[in-house]
Amino acid sequence: MMSDARIELELRPGAALLTLNRPERLNALDPQMLEELLEALGTVARSETNALVLTGRGRLFSAGVDLDTPFFMEHVDDSSVYSGKRLLDWQHEVIEAIYNLPIPTIAALNGDACGGGGLGLAMACDLRFAVADARFWMVPGALDVVQDFGLSWLVQRQVGPSRALHMALMGYRVTAEEARHWGLVNEVFADADALKAAVDAVLGRLSEQGPDAVRMLKTVVRLGATSSLHEQLQVEAIANGLAFQSAEFTAKKKAYLTKLGADRDRG
């Protein structure tokens, strides 16, 4: 990738690492970064990797959109009343690209994530792990705009509509510990080294699981958010009916029963 690249993509065995790489601009999203993100996410979607980790370089995960670009309605050439919507439609592609990946996605939050361009990227991921001094907030109340980047949809599904509206209206800065308590993040770690170790442990555990079963599990859990109980039971039965025929299940079942027998013999 070119030397002035805004992001870095590393396809490791079993996982992809996607790093926001504009530390001098606090990893703020600009048109070049957006193009590179969409290209990288397309590469990940076409790969056989088992997971994606999204993180930032420097002291912040992301400060949101770059204020000196069309993403903050600066230097906009389009004179149409719809220019803002067109720009946001383009930016919103990255949220759907992350959210719709069939593999588990992990936001490794190395620092603050604010606004749509920062917190939105994090919330589009399945899991969020953060360092202890990270904070999370929205900014529409300060600008007389509506929250974008899917946060009006994503955040309330984790913390409820009341807390989501409070964050949007007041620009309330949620600490990492509060975020863990609310369910905005999964776990909090003392520093960047502990965060990396925890993410590596998750990736190690995922690498032990069959990739088809992991993708199917993510799909089934997602469906459970909107399906009825009866429908979900049927989906689970169909999915496991397929899993039961796999070589991975056969091998894991044999190992499990062998270990269970050995444990009983020792007991």
C-alpha positions in Angstrom: 0.0 0.0 0.0 1.3 3.5 -0.8 3.3 5.3 1.9 0.7 8.0 2.6 -2.0 5.3 3.2 -4.6 6.3 5.7 -5.2 2.6 6.7 -3.1 -0.5 7.0 -4.5 -4.0 6.3 -2.6 -7.1 7.4 -4.1 -10.5 6.5 -2.7 -12.8 9.2 -3.3 -16.5 9.5 -6.9 -16.7 10.7 -7.5 -13.0 11.1 -7.3 -9.6 9.4 -5.9 -6.6 11.2 -7.2 -3.2 9.9 -5.5 -0.2 11.4 -6.6 3.5 11.1 -3.4 5.2 10.2 -3.7 9.0 10.5 -2.4 9.5 14.1 -1.3 13.1 13.2 -5.0 13.9 12.6 -6.3 11.6 15.4 -7.4 9.1 12.8 -10.1 11.4 11.5 -12.0 10.1 8.5 -11.5 11.9 5.2 -12.3 10.9 1.6 -9.0 9.1 1.1 -9.4 7.1 4.3 -13.0 6.2 3.4 -11.9 4.9 -0.1 -9.1 2.8 1.5 -11.4 1.4 4.2 -14.0 0.3 1.7 -11.3 -1.3 -0.5 -9.8 -3.1 2.5 -13.2 -4.3 3.8 -13.9 -5.6 0.3 -10.7 -7.6 0.4 -11.5 -9.0 3.8 -15.0 -10.0 2.6 -13.5 -11.9 -0.3 -10.9 -13.6 1.9 -11.1 -16.8 3.9 -10.1 -15.1 7.2 -11.9 -16.0 10.4 -12.1 -12.6 12.0 -11.5 -8.9 11.6 -9.8 -6.6 14.2 -10.3 -2.9 13.7 -8.0 -0.5 15.7 -6.3 2.9 15.5 -2.7 4.0 15.6 -1.7 6.6 18.2 -3.6 7.9 21.2 -7.1 7.8 19.8 -9.2 5.2 18.0 -10.8 8.0 15.9 -11.8 11.6 16.4 -14.7 11.3 13.9 -14.7 12.9 10.5 -12.0 15.4 9.4 -13.4 18.9 10.0 -11.5 20.3 7.0 -13.1 18.1 4.4 -16.5 17.7 2.6 -17.4 15.3 5.4 -17.9 18.4 7.6 -19.5 20.3 4.7 -16.2 22.1 3.9 -14.9 22.5 0.4 -18.0 20.9 -1.1 -18.3 21.3 -4.9 -21.8 20.0 -5.2 -24.3 22.9 -5.0 -27.3 20.7 -4.8 -29.5 20.8 -1.6 -28.9 17.0 -1.6 -25.1 17.3 -1.4 -25.0 16.5 2.3 -27.1 13.4 1.9 -25.0 12.2 -1.1 -21.8 12.6 1.0 -23.4 10.7 4.0 -24.7 7.9 1.8 -21.1 7.4 0.7 -19.7 7.5 4.2 -22.4 5.2 5.5 -21.2 2.5 3.1 -18.4 1.8 5.5 -20.8 1.1 8.4 -22.8 -1.4 6.3 -19.5 -3.0 5.0 -18.3 -3.7 8.6 -21.7 -4.7 10.0 -22.5 -7.1 7.1 -19.2 -9.0 7.2 -20.0 -12.7 7.9 -17.1 -13.1 10.3 -16.8 -11.9 13.9 -15.5 -8.3 14.0 -13.7 -6.8 17.0 -13.1 -3.1 17.7 -9.8 -2.8 19.7 -10.4 0.7 21.1 -6.9 2.1 21.8 -8.4 5.4 22.9 -11.3 7.8 22.5 -14.0 7.1 19.8 -16.2 10.0 19.1 -18.8 11.2 16.6 -20.1 9.1 13.7 -16.8 8.6 12.1 -15.2 7.2 15.3 -17.9 5.7 17.5 -19.8 4.6 14.4 -17.0 2.4 13.2 -16.6 0.9 16.6 -20.4 0.2 17.1 -20.6 -1.5 13.6 -18.3 -4.2 15.0 -19.6 -7.3 16.9 -17.3 -6.9 19.9 -15.7 -3.9 21.5 -12.7 -4.1 23.8 -11.3 -0.8 25.2 -8.4 0.6 27.2 -9.4 2.1 30.6 -8.9 5.7 29.6 -11.0 5.5 26.4 -14.2 7.6 26.2 -17.1 7.5 23.8 -19.5 10.3 22.8 -21.7 11.8 20.1 -21.8 15.4 18.9 -25.1 16.3 17.1 -26.4 18.4 20.0 -23.4 20.7 19.6 -24.0 21.2 15.9 -27.8 21.2 15.5 -27.7 18.1 13.3 -29.0 14.6 13.6 -26.8 11.7 14.6 -25.5 9.7 11.7 -23.2 6.7 10.9 -25.9 4.4 12.2 -25.4 5.4 15.8 -29.1 6.2 16.3 -29.7 2.5 15.4 -26.6 0.8 16.8 -26.2 2.4 20.2 -29.8 2.0 21.4 -29.6 -1.7 20.7 -26.8 -1.9 23.2 -27.7 0.6 25.9 -31.4 1.4 25.3 -33.1 4.4 23.7 -33.0 6.6 26.8 -29.2 6.4 27.2 -28.7 6.7 23.5 -30.8 9.9 23.3 -28.9 11.3 26.4 -25.6 10.7 24.7 -26.8 12.3 21.4 -28.5 15.3 23.0 -26.0 16.2 25.7 -22.7 14.9 24.1 -22.3 12.9 27.3 -18.8 11.4 27.4 -19.1 7.8 28.5 -16.0 6.5 30.3 -14.7 3.0 29.5 -16.0 1.6 32.8 -19.4 3.1 32.3 -19.4 1.8 28.8 -18.7 -1.7 30.1 -21.4 -1.4 32.7 -23.9 -0.2 30.1 -23.0 -2.9 27.5 -21.5 -0.4 25.1 -18.2 -2.3 25.3 -17.5 -5.9 26.2 -14.4 -5.6 28.3 -12.0 -2.9 29.6 -8.2 -3.3 30.0 -5.6 -1.4 31.8 -3.4 -0.4 28.8 -2.7 -1.1 25.2 -0.5 -4.1 25.9 -3.3 -5.7 28.0 -5.8 -4.9 25.2 -3.6 -6.5 22.6 -3.2 -9.7 24.7 -6.9 -10.0 25.2 -7.7 -9.6 21.5 -5.0 -12.1 20.6 -6.6 -14.5 23.1 -10.0 -14.1 21.4 -8.4 -14.7 18.0 -6.7 -17.8 19.3 -9.9 -19.2 20.6 -11.7 -18.4 17.3 -8.8 -20.1 15.4 -9.7 -23.4 17.2 -13.3 -23.3 15.9 -14.5 -24.3 12.4 -14.9 -21.2 10.2 -18.2 -22.3 8.7 -19.7 -22.9 12.2 -18.5 -19.5 13.4 -20.0 -17.7 10.5 -23.3 -19.6 10.9 -23.4 -18.9 14.6 -23.0 -15.2 13.9 -25.9 -15.3 11.4 -28.1 -17.3 13.8 -27.5 -14.9 16.7 -28.2 -11.9 14.5 -31.5 -13.4 13.3 -32.5 -14.0 17.0 -32.8 -10.2 17.5 -35.9 -10.0 15.2 -37.3 -13.5 14.9 -40.0 -15.2 17.1 -39.0 -17.9 19.5 -40.5 -20.6 17.2 -38.7 -19.2 14.2 -35.5 -19.1 16.0 -35.8 -22.7 17.3 -36.3 -23.8 13.7 -33.3 -21.8 12.5 -31.1 -23.3 15.2 -32.3 -26.8 14.3 -31.6 -26.3 10.6 -28.2 -24.8 11.3 -27.1 -27.5 13.7 -28.5 -30.2 11.4 -25.9 -29.0 8.9 -23.2 -28.6 11.5 -23.8 -32.2 12.8 -22.7 -33.5 9.3 -19.4 -31.6 9.3 -16.0 -33.2 9.7 -15.2 -30.5 12.3 -18.0 -31.6 14.5 -17.1 -35.2 14.2 -13.5 -34.6 15.2 -14.5 -32.2 18.1 -17.2 -34.7 19.4 -14.7 -37.5 19.4 -12.1 -35.4 21.3 -14.8 -34.2 23.8 -16.0 -37.7 24.5 -12.4 -39.0 24.9 -11.6 -36.2 27.4 -14.8 -36.7 29.3 -14.0 -40.4 29.6 -10.5 -39.7 30.8 -11.8 -37.2 33.4 -14.3 -39.8 34.7 -11.5 -42.4 35.0 -9.4 -40.0 37.0 -12.4 -38.9 39.2 
